[in-house]
Amino acid sequence: MQRITMRLPEQQISLLQQMVDAGEFPSISEAIRAAVRDLVEKRANRVLKESDQVSFKV
């Protein structure tokens, strides 16, 4: 797994921390990974189809 650095508005970080505090995720990093997985699942097939590739399994 590679590490990336990103900047988020304080409000988003605060909401992510609230999700962690509520037990939704074990960490902010895991919450962000879940969000990225959801995004990839929703959009990857369309992007790959447009670029003439067959499919993408997450």
N, C-alpha and C positions, 0 to 999 in steps of 0.2 A: 504494500500500500504506500502510495506517495503522499507527501505532506504538501499542502498548499496554504498560502496565506491570503486572507481576504478581509475586507473591511465591511462592517455592517453598522447601520444606524443604532444608536443606543437603545431606542425603543424596541427594535427587533431583538437585540441581545437580551434585554430585560424580559421580553415575552418568552424567549427561548429558555431563560433561566427559570421562569415561572413554570414552564412545562416540566423542566427537570425537577424542580422542587415538588411538583404535584405527582411525580412518579411516572410521568409519561415516557421519559427517556432517562437513561443512566447518566448522560452528560450532554452538554451542548453540542459537542462534536458528533455524537450519535444522532441527535435530532437533525443536524445539518445533513449527515449522510443519508438519513431516511428521506429528507426532502429532495436530495439529488437523485436518489433511486426512483422516487415517484416521478420526477421530471423526466428522467431517462425513459422510464417505462411508457409514459404518455407520448413522448415526442420522437423517440429514436427510430421507430419503424417508419414513420412518415419521412423523416430526414433521409434515411437510408434508401427508401423507395424512390424518393426524388433524385437520388444520386445513382440510380440504377443498380443498387445492391439488393439482394434477395430478402433477407430478414435479419433481425437482431434479437437474441434472447438474453435477458438480464439474469 
